Structures are given as C-alpha cells and as structure tokens.
Amino acid sequence: MLPCRTILIVTSLLVWCSTSAQHPNREKINRLEALLPTTQGMHRVDCLNALSEEYWWPPKVLPDSISCWAIPAHNEALRLGYTSGIATAIMHLGVAELYRKNFRTAENYLRQALPVFENRNNGREVGWCNLWLGQTLYGENNFKDAIACYIKSSPLLRKSGDGEGEGKVYAWMSFLYEAIGDYDSSFYYCNKSLQIREKMSDEVCIAGALVNMGHLYKAAGAFDDAIGYYKKGWQYASTHDFNVRTTNWNNMHEAIGTVYRLKDMLDSSVYYIHQAIQIDPENQLTYVSFGETLLAENKYDSALTIFLPPIEHYRKENDNWDLMRLLLDVAEAYEGKKKEATALQYAAEGFSLAKSANIKPYMIQGYLLLSKIYNHLKENDRAYFFMQQYISLKDSVSNKQFLWRLTNYKKQADFNAQLERIASLDKDNKILDKDNRIKEEKLKRAIMLKWTLIIGLLIALMSGTFIFRNLTLKRKNENLEHQRKQSELKLTAAELEMQALRAQMNPHFIFNCLSSINSFILKSETQSASDYLTKFSRLIRMVLTNSNKSFIPLEDELDMLRLYLDMERLRFKNAFDYNIVFENTIDSSNILVPPLLLQPFAENAIWHGLMHKEGHGTLNIALSTENDILNCVITDNGVGRDKAAQLKSKSANQRKSMGLQITAERLALLNKDLSEQTHFTIEDVVDSDGKVAGTQVILKLHVRSLIDAYA
C-alpha cells in the first residue's frame, strides 16, 4: 500500500516555498502603514487591500491579520461605491475564512468576487481568485472543480508575469494529484513548480524542492531515495542558516519518521518524530504520527489515547482530511485489539469519507482494513469482496510505471542539473551580496562618521548650554542673595525707625499723664491725684513692659487703653463714658497689634471732641474681624473736626502734631517694610438733620497671629 497518511504534509513545504520568500514583506508593510494616514478615497482602499494581501501566507497564517485590513477596506469601498476595491476585499475575506477552514463561507466570498474581476478583465485578480477558490474546493474534497479552477488560474498568472502565483498553482496541483493517487501528474507539476523556482532563484525553495522530491519518492515506495532527499534538504537549509525551527521543517522530521516506520525501523521513527514534537509541540498531527508508530509497535492502547481525543475537534472543524486519517487509525487499533465491532464502526466512517472524496490511497487502506475486519467476523463474502476491491484499485494506481518514470528522471540527472543551476545562481548572488556588503560597510562607516560629528557637535552645544546656564544661575543667585541682604538691611532699618518712633511715643504719653497729675495737685484734689497716680503707675509698668516689643497681644493693648481712659475720665470728672465691644468673635489673646496704636486716636477724640462738648460725652470703640482684617471703629459724639479747628488751642495743636503724626508714620512703616495692610480714615458723624454729631476713626489692620509670629 502506498504511504499516504501524511498527504497534507507532503507538499505543504512546496506550497510555502513557492511564495514565502516574498511574504510577509515587513519592509513593504511598514511603508504601507506609514502611507495609509496620508491616503483618501480609492487610494486608501487599495492601500488597505495591499496590507491584507501581505498576510496571505506567512509560515503560520493568521487569518485575523488578513481580516483586520480587509474589513475596513470593504467598508470604505462600499461607502465609495468602488467596485474593484469591494471585490478585492471580499476575496481577502474569503482567504481568511479558507485558513479558518470555514470552506463554505470562503467559497461564497470568492464566488462573489470572481465575476467582478472577470467583467473588469483583470487577469491577475481572476487568476488569484481562481487559485484561492481551487484551494477552497480542495478543502471541501471537490477535486474535480478544484482542478478546473487551477487550470483556469495558471495561464492568467503566467500572462500577467506573476511567477509567485503560478508557482503556487503548480504546487497545489501537484499536491492534489498526489492526494488522489495520480503520481505521474503530481510529478509533472512538481517539476513545473521547480522550473518556476529556478527563475525566482529562491534559496528557501531549493531546499523545498529537495524535500518535495523526497515526498514523491516516498509515495512511490522508494524509501531510501526519499530519506536521501529529505536529508539533503535539511543539510541545505542548515548550511544557508534558515530558521529550521518552523512548522514546515518540523513536517520534514515527521516525514522522515514516517518513512522509517514504513521501512519497519521503528526506533528511528520514534527518534525523528520526537524531534518534530520538540520543534513544534503544539502541532497535533505530529502526535498522530507518533501514535501511528505506536500502532506499528502493536501498542494499541497507547495509540488510542492519541487518536481518540481530537476526532470530535476535526468533525467540528469540518476537516475531513485529518478526520478520515484518524478514523482509519482508530479502526486499525481496535482491529488489533480484536474488537471488530468497534473497529468496523470507525473503518466504515473513514472509508466513506475517502470514497466520497475519491482519495485512492485512503480507499486502498480502507478496503484492506474492511477485508481484515470482516474476515475476523467470519463474514467471508464481504471479506472477499473488499479484498478484490483492494487489489483492483491498487493495480490501477500504476505504481510501477510511476517508479520507472522517477528512476529514469533520476538517471538523466535533469533534476540535479536544475538544482545545480539554481545553486550557481545562488553563488553569483552571494558574490553580489559580498560586494553589496562591502559597499554597505563603507556606507555605514561614512554614516557613523557623520553621526559621530553630529553627536560631538550636539555634545558641545549641550555643554556650552549647560555652562552658560550655570553661569546665569550663579549670577541670578548672587543677585538674589544681594537683594536678600538689602531686604534684611531695609527691614533692620525699619525696625530701628519703629523703635525710635516708639521711643518718641512713650515720653509723649508720659508727659500727658504727668500733666494731668500736676493739674490735680495744683487744684488740691489729693484723693483724685492719688487714684490717678495709682492707675498711672500700673499703666507705666505695662508701657515699660511692652516698650521693646514690635507687636503685643490685642488683649494687652486694650488693657492699657482701658487704664488710660479710666485716668482721663477721672481727670474730667466722669464727663464722658466709654465702651469697648467686640462685634464678632475675636480671640484678643491671639491677635497681635503694635503697642499704643489705639491710644492716640482715643486721646484725640477726648481732647479735640469730647472736652469741648456741652453735656455728657460718649466714646465707643468697636472691634471686629473680616477676611483676616481687624476693623477698629472709634466714635465720639464731640464737636467735630471743624469746630475743634476753630478753637485752635495750643495744647491741641501740640497733641495733634505729636500723637497722630507719630502714629501715621508708624503705620506707613508697617505698610512699606513689614507688608502690612494698615490704614485709617477720620470722618465726621452726621445726624438725621445733617448736623455734625461727632467724629469717627476707622482703622484697618491686617490680622497677625501668634502662630504667624513664630512660624
């Protein structure tokens, strides 16, 4: 029986090599992806379709890579009404479904696209669409229509100068004819595929041609020649530094293992198939080959643990090729275990699939297996019938004629001559590559020198920038330090000036108090003088305590103010009353104010306003805080500013020139050098009749807390 268990593997390497040197072209993909954002309309559709085409056949096809570009191309072409773009995108979607093994869906897509290409008389697109449709029909086991599509495709691709597509057509035709047992035709198209490769000077495909010839010799039963070609292909690939750890080279190891199993050299078979598993442990079919070697060793149970699990998967995937292979393997295992009923069930299903697809190698295997099973079941008539069918079909394959053709071709050495010509071209290409590499090295050195100069210039510029920046920062820091020192000097000068003003304020205040005591003594009011002196001593103690402080708590300031106002009321025989109120919540112990800040305003109100008033006087001092501002409103019901100015008493002039003048200067210094928001205004109080009813001082002072003082 001819070995056809690995028919799917037999020419997969050939198909890959007919195109893999060109796709996916990463450089072209990068160019297209860079171009895509700049394109619009039909040009954008063409760019998307070109990107989709680049993913047609990598070593491991990813259908999603095809679809992710074909879907937006299709949508954009529909929007534009771009017929050719629509058809091309539909063809790409069909290719993606083909690789997903959704053959019916793929066929529908491709049959939609084909008439559009034919109407537009686009030979290349018609050729490719027929090629993909042929592969889809092949996947559906419709070999007759698949061959018809291939025959239509090849002249169109040849006429359009597409050697890549033409080589693929011949490779798949060789694949198909080998599958149905027509080895003469398979060899013919294999040779035509090799001629295409010769023109393309494809290194990878030279190795592929060697391996494919090994497949054909294996199919003819010339196992030693098959192994020889396999090893030549492997040696060529290794010599040319191909990435041999790929699925296709893994298939070659599996093929060698299969040949050794057919030669009944099971240890060697196990060795090579184990190598294939190590290269690609995810390839399920490699494990199936290992199970077939176990089957040859009569290890039926071990083989069944490999054969049975994937059967349902292949049924769901509609993969009849691998399914019929597994079904027949399982049948052989159960037949070996003497479980004829179970074996018959699997053998009948596998044989039915092979017969419906007219796959003669599997049909031969099925006839022989059914004959054995019925013989064990003592159904001699059926056993005899299937044996006759087995002998008849086997003879019809004309194995001897095919082997003679291969042997005659081998003697003429045409095949080897073709390989030598390709190798010669390969050598010439290597010489060219060497010259190109020398030129590239010179170019690289020139580019390196250029970049060295550029980098050196950049480093010099960066160094200069860094030095200039450091010098600038140094000068800036020096200026900031100078400004800081100047600010400190100004602050010190302001503090000294404030101290001088406080030094002026204290004697002024003490002089006024002593004048009042002297007045009591002259009037022989000893008790009043005594009370006044007592209050005065307390006030002096507080003044002396706070004289060296820039700021004191508001609470202490108000205590001093109350003592002063009590002394003045005593002096003027209680001629006025005073009130100090908080209009909202104020923490007087936490708020800081300059010492003796409020006293001059109260003194001014008494001496200029209340002293000249007829009747009882009132002095109101209201304090409140709002938005970090301390508001102090000092209101009296005295004679007002105009009347006071008319009286022009000498003492009043002196008090005005001393008390308020010093206070104004102190507030000006606070605003200028201590960044305080402090000011005051003096205005008349007018009653409902429009007459002056007193004077009002409004003092606003930025709230300064103990926390700020110690921060």
Beta strands, then each sheet from edge to edge (+ up, - down):
strand 1: 552-553
strand 2: 576-582
strand 3: 591-593
strand 4: 617-626
strand 5: 629-636
strand 6: 679-686
strand 7: 692-702
strand 8: 704-705
sheet 1: 1+ 3- 8+
sheet 2: 2+ 4+ 5- 7+ 6-
end
